[in-house]
Amino acid sequence: MTQKEKILQKILSGMSDAHIGCDELCSALRGLGFSERVRGSHFIFVKDGVDEIINI
């Protein structure tokens, strides 16, 4: 299992939210095809076909 797959599994399990770093989460979202923009300390992710905006 690759590192990206391990991070995705950790995110989807919902059991380890406190142990997922911002860099790991951002990397996983970029790997899933989300576009990223940064506004101050906010990382904003969007993707065509996904109605919600992810703001970290």
PyMOL Python script that loads the backbone (N, CA, C, O; Angstrom):
from pymol import cmd

cmd.read_pdbstr("""\
ATOM      1  N   MET A   1       0.854  -1.178   0.000  1.00  0.00           N
ATOM      2  CA  MET A   1       0.000   0.000   0.000  1.00  0.00           C
ATOM      3  C   MET A   1       0.902   1.244   0.000  1.00  0.00           C
ATOM      4  O   MET A   1       1.819   1.348   0.815  1.00  0.00           O
ATOM      5  N   THR A   2       0.641   2.176  -0.908  1.00  0.00           N
ATOM      6  CA  THR A   2       1.453   3.389  -0.991  1.00  0.00           C
ATOM      7  C   THR A   2       1.118   4.344   0.145  1.00  0.00           C
ATOM      8  O   THR A   2       0.106   4.187   0.828  1.00  0.00           O
ATOM      9  N   GLN A   3       1.977   5.331   0.337  1.00  0.00           N
ATOM     10  CA  GLN A   3       1.763   6.329   1.394  1.00  0.00           C
ATOM     11  C   GLN A   3       0.460   7.095   1.154  1.00  0.00           C
ATOM     12  O   GLN A   3      -0.285   7.363   2.097  1.00  0.00           O
ATOM     13  N   LYS A   4       0.185   7.446  -0.105  1.00  0.00           N
ATOM     14  CA  LYS A   4      -1.051   8.169  -0.429  1.00  0.00           C
ATOM     15  C   LYS A   4      -2.278   7.328  -0.103  1.00  0.00           C
ATOM     16  O   LYS A   4      -3.271   7.852   0.401  1.00  0.00           O
ATOM     17  N   GLU A   5      -2.218   6.040  -0.383  1.00  0.00           N
ATOM     18  CA  GLU A   5      -3.333   5.149  -0.065  1.00  0.00           C
ATOM     19  C   GLU A   5      -3.532   5.040   1.447  1.00  0.00           C
ATOM     20  O   GLU A   5      -4.667   4.971   1.920  1.00  0.00           O
ATOM     21  N   LYS A   6      -2.449   5.025   2.198  1.00  0.00           N
ATOM     22  CA  LYS A   6      -2.544   4.960   3.657  1.00  0.00           C
ATOM     23  C   LYS A   6      -3.194   6.218   4.217  1.00  0.00           C
ATOM     24  O   LYS A   6      -4.035   6.143   5.113  1.00  0.00           O
ATOM     25  N   ILE A   7      -2.800   7.381   3.685  1.00  0.00           N
ATOM     26  CA  ILE A   7      -3.387   8.645   4.138  1.00  0.00           C
ATOM     27  C   ILE A   7      -4.873   8.682   3.808  1.00  0.00           C
ATOM     28  O   ILE A   7      -5.689   9.063   4.648  1.00  0.00           O
ATOM     29  N   LEU A   8      -5.230   8.284   2.582  1.00  0.00           N
ATOM     30  CA  LEU A   8      -6.637   8.275   2.177  1.00  0.00           C
ATOM     31  C   LEU A   8      -7.447   7.333   3.053  1.00  0.00           C
ATOM     32  O   LEU A   8      -8.562   7.668   3.452  1.00  0.00           O
ATOM     33  N   GLN A   9      -6.908   6.169   3.356  1.00  0.00           N
ATOM     34  CA  GLN A   9      -7.597   5.214   4.223  1.00  0.00           C
ATOM     35  C   GLN A   9      -7.800   5.800   5.621  1.00  0.00           C
ATOM     36  O   GLN A   9      -8.852   5.610   6.231  1.00  0.00           O
ATOM     37  N   LYS A  10      -6.788   6.514   6.126  1.00  0.00           N
ATOM     38  CA  LYS A  10      -6.885   7.141   7.440  1.00  0.00           C
ATOM     39  C   LYS A  10      -7.986   8.209   7.450  1.00  0.00           C
ATOM     40  O   LYS A  10      -8.752   8.318   8.408  1.00  0.00           O
ATOM     41  N   ILE A  11      -8.048   8.991   6.372  1.00  0.00           N
ATOM     42  CA  ILE A  11      -9.068  10.044   6.270  1.00  0.00           C
ATOM     43  C   ILE A  11     -10.459   9.432   6.195  1.00  0.00           C
ATOM     44  O   ILE A  11     -11.363   9.859   6.914  1.00  0.00           O
ATOM     45  N   LEU A  12     -10.638   8.447   5.343  1.00  0.00           N
ATOM     46  CA  LEU A  12     -11.957   7.852   5.135  1.00  0.00           C
ATOM     47  C   LEU A  12     -12.452   7.052   6.334  1.00  0.00           C
ATOM     48  O   LEU A  12     -13.659   6.884   6.507  1.00  0.00           O
ATOM     49  N   SER A  13     -11.540   6.560   7.161  1.00  0.00           N
ATOM     50  CA  SER A  13     -11.962   5.789   8.333  1.00  0.00           C
ATOM     51  C   SER A  13     -12.629   6.679   9.378  1.00  0.00           C
ATOM     52  O   SER A  13     -13.473   6.209  10.141  1.00  0.00           O
ATOM     53  N   GLY A  14     -12.255   7.970   9.420  1.00  0.00           N
ATOM     54  CA  GLY A  14     -12.836   8.888  10.391  1.00  0.00           C
ATOM     55  C   GLY A  14     -12.378   8.640  11.815  1.00  0.00           C
ATOM     56  O   GLY A  14     -12.869   9.283  12.743  1.00  0.00           O
ATOM     57  N   MET A  15     -11.459   7.733  11.999  1.00  0.00           N
ATOM     58  CA  MET A  15     -11.013   7.372  13.344  1.00  0.00           C
ATOM     59  C   MET A  15      -9.769   8.151  13.769  1.00  0.00           C
ATOM     60  O   MET A  15      -9.441   8.165  14.955  1.00  0.00           O
ATOM     61  N   SER A  16      -9.073   8.794  12.842  1.00  0.00           N
ATOM     62  CA  SER A  16      -7.773   9.400  13.148  1.00  0.00           C
ATOM     63  C   SER A  16      -7.704  10.867  12.771  1.00  0.00           C
ATOM     64  O   SER A  16      -6.628  11.358  12.427  1.00  0.00           O
ATOM     65  N   ASP A  17      -8.808  11.575  12.823  1.00  0.00           N
ATOM     66  CA  ASP A  17      -8.832  12.959  12.358  1.00  0.00           C
ATOM     67  C   ASP A  17      -7.770  13.832  13.019  1.00  0.00           C
ATOM     68  O   ASP A  17      -7.173  14.678  12.354  1.00  0.00           O
ATOM     69  N   ALA A  18      -7.527  13.646  14.295  1.00  0.00           N
ATOM     70  CA  ALA A  18      -6.561  14.478  15.011  1.00  0.00           C
ATOM     71  C   ALA A  18      -5.127  14.155  14.606  1.00  0.00           C
ATOM     72  O   ALA A  18      -4.218  14.935  14.887  1.00  0.00           O
ATOM     73  N   HIS A  19      -4.916  13.028  13.958  1.00  0.00           N
ATOM     74  CA  HIS A  19      -3.564  12.598  13.619  1.00  0.00           C
ATOM     75  C   HIS A  19      -3.249  12.740  12.139  1.00  0.00           C
ATOM     76  O   HIS A  19      -2.290  12.144  11.649  1.00  0.00           O
ATOM     77  N   ILE A  20      -4.049  13.523  11.422  1.00  0.00           N
ATOM     78  CA  ILE A  20      -3.800  13.763  10.004  1.00  0.00           C
ATOM     79  C   ILE A  20      -3.293  15.191   9.873  1.00  0.00           C
ATOM     80  O   ILE A  20      -3.996  16.145  10.209  1.00  0.00           O
ATOM     81  N   GLY A  21      -2.072  15.329   9.383  1.00  0.00           N
ATOM     82  CA  GLY A  21      -1.475  16.649   9.231  1.00  0.00           C
ATOM     83  C   GLY A  21      -2.058  17.413   8.056  1.00  0.00           C
ATOM     84  O   GLY A  21      -2.604  16.831   7.119  1.00  0.00           O
ATOM     85  N   CYS A  22      -1.930  18.719   8.130  1.00  0.00           N
ATOM     86  CA  CYS A  22      -2.436  19.582   7.063  1.00  0.00           C
ATOM     87  C   CYS A  22      -1.752  19.244   5.740  1.00  0.00           C
ATOM     88  O   CYS A  22      -2.414  19.180   4.704  1.00  0.00           O
ATOM     89  N   ASP A  23      -0.455  19.030   5.760  1.00  0.00           N
ATOM     90  CA  ASP A  23       0.270  18.691   4.529  1.00  0.00           C
ATOM     91  C   ASP A  23      -0.233  17.386   3.929  1.00  0.00           C
ATOM     92  O   ASP A  23      -0.379  17.271   2.712  1.00  0.00           O
ATOM     93  N   GLU A  24      -0.498  16.403   4.783  1.00  0.00           N
ATOM     94  CA  GLU A  24      -1.011  15.111   4.309  1.00  0.00           C
ATOM     95  C   GLU A  24      -2.380  15.275   3.673  1.00  0.00           C
ATOM     96  O   GLU A  24      -2.647  14.730   2.602  1.00  0.00           O
ATOM     97  N   LEU A  25      -3.246  16.030   4.339  1.00  0.00           N
ATOM     98  CA  LEU A  25      -4.599  16.238   3.834  1.00  0.00           C
ATOM     99  C   LEU A  25      -4.584  16.998   2.516  1.00  0.00           C
ATOM    100  O   LEU A  25      -5.289  16.627   1.577  1.00  0.00           O
ATOM    101  N   CYS A  26      -3.789  18.053   2.439  1.00  0.00           N
ATOM    102  CA  CYS A  26      -3.692  18.832   1.200  1.00  0.00           C
ATOM    103  C   CYS A  26      -3.143  17.982   0.067  1.00  0.00           C
ATOM    104  O   CYS A  26      -3.634  18.063  -1.059  1.00  0.00           O
ATOM    105  N   SER A  27      -2.148  17.179   0.343  1.00  0.00           N
ATOM    106  CA  SER A  27      -1.569  16.297  -0.659  1.00  0.00           C
ATOM    107  C   SER A  27      -2.604  15.297  -1.170  1.00  0.00           C
ATOM    108  O   SER A  27      -2.685  15.039  -2.371  1.00  0.00           O
ATOM    109  N   ALA A  28      -3.387  14.742  -0.263  1.00  0.00           N
ATOM    110  CA  ALA A  28      -4.421  13.781  -0.653  1.00  0.00           C
ATOM    111  C   ALA A  28      -5.473  14.446  -1.536  1.00  0.00           C
ATOM    112  O   ALA A  28      -5.898  13.861  -2.533  1.00  0.00           O
ATOM    113  N   LEU A  29      -5.897  15.654  -1.188  1.00  0.00           N
ATOM    114  CA  LEU A  29      -6.903  16.357  -1.993  1.00  0.00           C
ATOM    115  C   LEU A  29      -6.363  16.688  -3.381  1.00  0.00           C
ATOM    116  O   LEU A  29      -7.076  16.542  -4.373  1.00  0.00           O
ATOM    117  N   ARG A  30      -5.108  17.132  -3.458  1.00  0.00           N
ATOM    118  CA  ARG A  30      -4.507  17.395  -4.768  1.00  0.00           C
ATOM    119  C   ARG A  30      -4.433  16.105  -5.581  1.00  0.00           C
ATOM    120  O   ARG A  30      -4.671  16.116  -6.788  1.00  0.00           O
ATOM    121  N   GLY A  31      -4.109  15.010  -4.932  1.00  0.00           N
ATOM    122  CA  GLY A  31      -4.039  13.718  -5.607  1.00  0.00           C
ATOM    123  C   GLY A  31      -5.385  13.238  -6.119  1.00  0.00           C
ATOM    124  O   GLY A  31      -5.455  12.460  -7.071  1.00  0.00           O
ATOM    125  N   LEU A  32      -6.450  13.703  -5.486  1.00  0.00           N
ATOM    126  CA  LEU A  32      -7.803  13.342  -5.920  1.00  0.00           C
ATOM    127  C   LEU A  32      -8.345  14.289  -6.989  1.00  0.00           C
ATOM    128  O   LEU A  32      -9.499  14.167  -7.401  1.00  0.00           O
ATOM    129  N   GLY A  33      -7.515  15.232  -7.438  1.00  0.00           N
ATOM    130  CA  GLY A  33      -7.909  16.108  -8.533  1.00  0.00           C
ATOM    131  C   GLY A  33      -8.492  17.440  -8.129  1.00  0.00           C
ATOM    132  O   GLY A  33      -9.038  18.149  -8.974  1.00  0.00           O
ATOM    133  N   PHE A  34      -8.394  17.804  -6.862  1.00  0.00           N
ATOM    134  CA  PHE A  34      -8.900  19.099  -6.413  1.00  0.00           C
ATOM    135  C   PHE A  34      -7.899  20.192  -6.771  1.00  0.00           C
ATOM    136  O   PHE A  34      -6.688  19.975  -6.728  1.00  0.00           O
ATOM    137  N   SER A  35      -8.412  21.364  -7.122  1.00  0.00           N
ATOM    138  CA  SER A  35      -7.586  22.543  -7.352  1.00  0.00           C
ATOM    139  C   SER A  35      -7.459  23.283  -6.032  1.00  0.00           C
ATOM    140  O   SER A  35      -8.390  23.305  -5.227  1.00  0.00           O
ATOM    141  N   GLU A  36      -6.299  23.887  -5.817  1.00  0.00           N
ATOM    142  CA  GLU A  36      -6.023  24.539  -4.532  1.00  0.00           C
ATOM    143  C   GLU A  36      -5.714  26.015  -4.751  1.00  0.00           C
ATOM    144  O   GLU A  36      -5.055  26.393  -5.720  1.00  0.00           O
ATOM    145  N   ARG A  37      -6.199  26.829  -3.841  1.00  0.00           N
ATOM    146  CA  ARG A  37      -5.764  28.223  -3.776  1.00  0.00           C
ATOM    147  C   ARG A  37      -5.601  28.557  -2.304  1.00  0.00           C
ATOM    148  O   ARG A  37      -6.244  27.956  -1.444  1.00  0.00           O
ATOM    149  N   VAL A  38      -4.748  29.505  -2.027  1.00  0.00           N
ATOM    150  CA  VAL A  38      -4.454  29.867  -0.642  1.00  0.00           C
ATOM    151  C   VAL A  38      -4.825  31.326  -0.440  1.00  0.00           C
ATOM    152  O   VAL A  38      -4.443  32.197  -1.221  1.00  0.00           O
ATOM    153  N   ARG A  39      -5.574  31.572   0.616  1.00  0.00           N
ATOM    154  CA  ARG A  39      -5.939  32.936   1.014  1.00  0.00           C
ATOM    155  C   ARG A  39      -5.542  33.109   2.472  1.00  0.00           C
ATOM    156  O   ARG A  39      -6.235  32.633   3.372  1.00  0.00           O
ATOM    157  N   GLY A  40      -4.438  33.782   2.700  1.00  0.00           N
ATOM    158  CA  GLY A  40      -3.942  33.928   4.067  1.00  0.00           C
ATOM    159  C   GLY A  40      -3.541  32.573   4.605  1.00  0.00           C
ATOM    160  O   GLY A  40      -2.660  31.912   4.055  1.00  0.00           O
ATOM    161  N   SER A  41      -4.192  32.159   5.685  1.00  0.00           N
ATOM    162  CA  SER A  41      -3.881  30.852   6.272  1.00  0.00           C
ATOM    163  C   SER A  41      -4.898  29.789   5.861  1.00  0.00           C
ATOM    164  O   SER A  41      -4.885  28.685   6.406  1.00  0.00           O
ATOM    165  N   HIS A  42      -5.776  30.101   4.912  1.00  0.00           N
ATOM    166  CA  HIS A  42      -6.811  29.172   4.476  1.00  0.00           C
ATOM    167  C   HIS A  42      -6.422  28.495   3.164  1.00  0.00           C
ATOM    168  O   HIS A  42      -6.032  29.156   2.201  1.00  0.00           O
ATOM    169  N   PHE A  43      -6.532  27.181   3.144  1.00  0.00           N
ATOM    170  CA  PHE A  43      -6.330  26.406   1.931  1.00  0.00           C
ATOM    171  C   PHE A  43      -7.718  26.040   1.426  1.00  0.00           C
ATOM    172  O   PHE A  43      -8.484  25.378   2.127  1.00  0.00           O
ATOM    173  N   ILE A  44      -8.040  26.468   0.215  1.00  0.00           N
ATOM    174  CA  ILE A  44      -9.377  26.271  -0.337  1.00  0.00           C
ATOM    175  C   ILE A  44      -9.262  25.331  -1.536  1.00  0.00           C
ATOM    176  O   ILE A  44      -8.491  25.571  -2.464  1.00  0.00           O
ATOM    177  N   PHE A  45     -10.052  24.248  -1.490  1.00  0.00           N
ATOM    178  CA  PHE A  45     -10.009  23.229  -2.542  1.00  0.00           C
ATOM    179  C   PHE A  45     -11.358  23.157  -3.234  1.00  0.00           C
ATOM    180  O   PHE A  45     -12.405  23.161  -2.587  1.00  0.00           O
ATOM    181  N   VAL A  46     -11.319  23.093  -4.561  1.00  0.00           N
ATOM    182  CA  VAL A  46     -12.536  22.957  -5.371  1.00  0.00           C
ATOM    183  C   VAL A  46     -12.286  21.919  -6.452  1.00  0.00           C
ATOM    184  O   VAL A  46     -11.147  21.655  -6.837  1.00  0.00           O
ATOM    185  N   LYS A  47     -13.378  21.337  -6.931  1.00  0.00           N
ATOM    186  CA  LYS A  47     -13.280  20.349  -8.008  1.00  0.00           C
ATOM    187  C   LYS A  47     -14.581  20.375  -8.791  1.00  0.00           C
ATOM    188  O   LYS A  47     -15.662  20.449  -8.207  1.00  0.00           O
ATOM    189  N   ASP A  48     -14.477  20.314 -10.114  1.00  0.00           N
ATOM    190  CA  ASP A  48     -15.668  20.231 -10.953  1.00  0.00           C
ATOM    191  C   ASP A  48     -16.473  18.996 -10.571  1.00  0.00           C
ATOM    192  O   ASP A  48     -15.915  17.913 -10.396  1.00  0.00           O
ATOM    193  N   GLY A  49     -17.775  19.160 -10.443  1.00  0.00           N
ATOM    194  CA  GLY A  49     -18.647  18.050 -10.092  1.00  0.00           C
ATOM    195  C   GLY A  49     -18.854  17.890  -8.592  1.00  0.00           C
ATOM    196  O   GLY A  49     -19.680  17.086  -8.162  1.00  0.00           O
ATOM    197  N   VAL A  50     -18.109  18.651  -7.793  1.00  0.00           N
ATOM    198  CA  VAL A  50     -18.265  18.613  -6.332  1.00  0.00           C
ATOM    199  C   VAL A  50     -18.808  19.973  -5.911  1.00  0.00           C
ATOM    200  O   VAL A  50     -18.149  20.996  -6.100  1.00  0.00           O
ATOM    201  N   ASP A  51     -20.012  19.983  -5.341  1.00  0.00           N
ATOM    202  CA  ASP A  51     -20.681  21.235  -4.999  1.00  0.00           C
ATOM    203  C   ASP A  51     -20.047  21.954  -3.807  1.00  0.00           C
ATOM    204  O   ASP A  51     -20.052  23.184  -3.754  1.00  0.00           O
ATOM    205  N   GLU A  52     -19.520  21.220  -2.883  1.00  0.00           N
ATOM    206  CA  GLU A  52     -18.968  21.814  -1.661  1.00  0.00           C
ATOM    207  C   GLU A  52     -17.552  22.301  -1.877  1.00  0.00           C
ATOM    208  O   GLU A  52     -16.795  21.719  -2.655  1.00  0.00           O
ATOM    209  N   ILE A  53     -17.196  23.378  -1.181  1.00  0.00           N
ATOM    210  CA  ILE A  53     -15.834  23.891  -1.152  1.00  0.00           C
ATOM    211  C   ILE A  53     -15.195  23.383   0.123  1.00  0.00           C
ATOM    212  O   ILE A  53     -15.815  23.436   1.186  1.00  0.00           O
ATOM    213  N   ILE A  54     -13.973  22.893   0.042  1.00  0.00           N
ATOM    214  CA  ILE A  54     -13.260  22.414   1.227  1.00  0.00           C
ATOM    215  C   ILE A  54     -12.317  23.518   1.658  1.00  0.00           C
ATOM    216  O   ILE A  54     -11.441  23.927   0.896  1.00  0.00           O
ATOM    217  N   ASN A  55     -12.495  24.003   2.884  1.00  0.00           N
ATOM    218  CA  ASN A  55     -11.709  25.094   3.435  1.00  0.00           C
ATOM    219  C   ASN A  55     -10.948  24.569   4.641  1.00  0.00           C
ATOM    220  O   ASN A  55     -11.550  24.174   5.640  1.00  0.00           O
ATOM    221  N   ILE A  56      -9.624  24.566   4.549  1.00  0.00           N
ATOM    222  CA  ILE A  56      -8.797  24.070   5.638  1.00  0.00           C
ATOM    223  C   ILE A  56      -8.003  25.221   6.216  1.00  0.00           C
ATOM    224  O   ILE A  56      -7.231  25.028   7.156  1.00  0.00           O
TER     225      ILE A  56
END
""", "prot")
cmd.dss("prot")
cmd.show_as("cartoon", "prot")
cmd.util.cbc("prot")
cmd.orient("prot")
